[in-house]
Each structure stands twice: as C-alpha cells, then as structure tokens.
C-alpha cells in the first residue's frame, strides 16, 4: 500500500461515510466500509496530532 | 691788465655758508626718498636723501642728511611705533631740517623732526597701488579659490627656525590634544625685513618643485615686535603667493592691520598658533563628522534589526494562529466524519436493541417494499432470524 496523504484519506473518508449513510447501498459491504472508515479516522487523527506536535515544536522554538 | 680778485677756498665756503644761513634762518619741512641709511657707533644716523623724476628713474636731487644721536634716540622709536616699520632705503619721508653748511664738509640737512604720518600715507598709497594692480591682473582672489583637502596634514612651512612663533606652532600642532598626526617640512627663510620677499619667493619655488608632497604652504612669523612687515606688502611676493598652486596660509603675528600677502593668501590668521588651531579644528570636525556618521549607521542598523526581528515574530505568531485554526478545523472535520460513521454503523444500532430488516440483501426502510408471504431477514445484535411475513399494516 502506497503512503497515504492526509487529504486523500479525508476524501476517501467522506466518500465512505456517504456510502454508509446511503440506504440504497448493498448491505453486505457495510461492515467492510465501516472498518475502513474507522482505520482512516485513526490515520487522520494521528496525522493531525503529528502535525500539531511538529507545529508546536516549531512555534516554541526561540 | 685786468686785476684778478682772488679768494681762498675757505673764504668762498664761508661766503656760501653765511649766505645760506641768511636765506634759511628757519627750519624747513623737506620730503625725499631715503637712498642710503647708516648708523655709526656714536649713535648718529647718516642718510642720503634723493628725489627722482616722475618716471622714478633718474635722480633730480640728492643731499646728505644727519640725525644726531641726541635726536635719533627720540625720532627712531617715535617713527617705529607710529608706522610699525623702521627707516629704510626706498622709503619716502618728510623731515624737518636745519640747513647747515660746513666749510669742510659742504651741505648737510640736520634732521630735527620727522612726520611718520607722511610715510604711513606713502606706504598706504603704495599698498593700495599694489592691491589695485593685483586686482587688475586678476590675481587677487586666485589662491583663495583653491580648496583645501578635507584632511590637510602635509605642510610646507616657511619660517625662520629661531622664530618663537615657529616653535610655538610646532609644539601646538604636534602636541594636539586629539593626537592627530601632521607632517611639517621647514623651508627656512627670513620672514621680516628687506630680504624677506626674496627669501620667501625662493622657498615657494623650492616647494613648487615637489608640490605633490604638500597640502598647504604656511608662512609663519611671530614673537618679536610688529616691525618690518612692509615686506608683506611686496608686489612680487604677493604675486607668487596669489599664483601658488596650493593654498597658502599666513600667520605672521600682527594684529593692528593686515597686509597684501594676507589678502591674496587662501587664509589669513593672526598668529602661528592660530594656524595650528585652524588645522587641528578642521581635523577634529571631520573626525567628529565621521564618528557621528558611524554611530548613526550603527543605530539605524540596530533599529532595522529590531524591526526585522519584531516583524519576524509577528509572522511567527500569525503563522501559529493560522496553523492552530487549520488544525482545529481538520480535527472537527474528522470528528464529524467519525460521528457519522458511528451513527451509520449497524452494529451501534443493533447493540441498542434495534434490528434491521433485510430483503434480498438490501436494507428495507419502508413497509411498501414488503408484501405478504415475503421472506425477510431480521438482523439482531448477536444473530439473524429468518422470517415469513404474515400480514402488514400501515
């Protein structure tokens, strides 16, 4: 799996959420979609936290 | 035969003397030019007085004059303090004389009194003539239009080594309080009296031979009385000073009036010490100017650096704020998505006791899609029940 960019992860997440929310979608895939969405959320949160730490380190640098 | 009437030489001279004494009973004011002047050891002064034709070339009259020591003791200082110069050849004088005729020595004019104002007037007339001539020849302002370098420090000094003024100048200049360095080269020359113009001109010629080595020429005199300064009204000397290729500064130590050479010089100062001060002050001013420029530059640089630091700090703060805002937005976005996923996650719903109706693999969200006798699946949190529709109600 190639390295995922944050923007791509968010876009994918949006797409998955829309899919999950859509009642007309095939129910059998929903478990897989939710699992993937949860993984993306985890990735995004980690990305944000990582960036936050880096930025804070930079800003507090004297 | 004609009888000859003879008289002796003495008798003749005696006749002339008596006749003259009869004709010139009173003392008389006579003007004339001193052609020669001598003092003897007894303190008497012997003068040859002349008068020249209008062109000033040929002599039209000549006579011997004597100032006896008894008169000379009074006349000499009186004349010198009044005119600032001593009796010398070439000078026009007005004297009160007693005509005296000696059988042995012939005619003599015995000087009883002198009018210094007349000589002053004559000198002033000569001086004015020199000034007018220099102006007409366009030389009057020549030297003063030259500019001194910003930091003059190499001086050709024309003076007499023994002159107190020269020594004062040297001490004052070289021991200046700032410790500025100056270079002085002495060109010895008489700086007063009759020989001064020639001597100073010779020194100027020597300096002109190495003109690149000097920033200015200084003619210094001082100490002694304010005597014999007529030399500084000399036309030839004035011409040489006026036309000199670098600035000439005079400090000849007199303060009652000033002379043609001072007028044509670049700068005229009263004393040699004043000349030293002039250059020390010039250097000090330039030094101060440069120092203040440096400190202004430093201050401006400090201000700029501070302003730069401040604006960089501003950027840092703005960047931090922007980043925080962005991160917050992203966090909220992800949180919302997370909430939506959780909200849509069937497992969440089922765990709360709800169940999902599935027909042909799809979720059913309306009764209209269900008919009597349809087979449907009922999904619960922990399993699926297969069901048969018996009846439906709206």
Interface residues (C-beta under 8 A of the other chain):
Chain A: X6 X10 X13 X14 X16 X17 X20 X21 X23 X24 X26 X27 X28 X30 X31 X34 X37 X38 X41 X44 X45 X48 X51 X52 X55 X59
Chain B: X316 X319 X320 X323 X324 X327 X330 X331 X333 X334 X337 X338 X340 X341 X344 X345 X346 X347 X356 X358 X361 X362 X363 X365
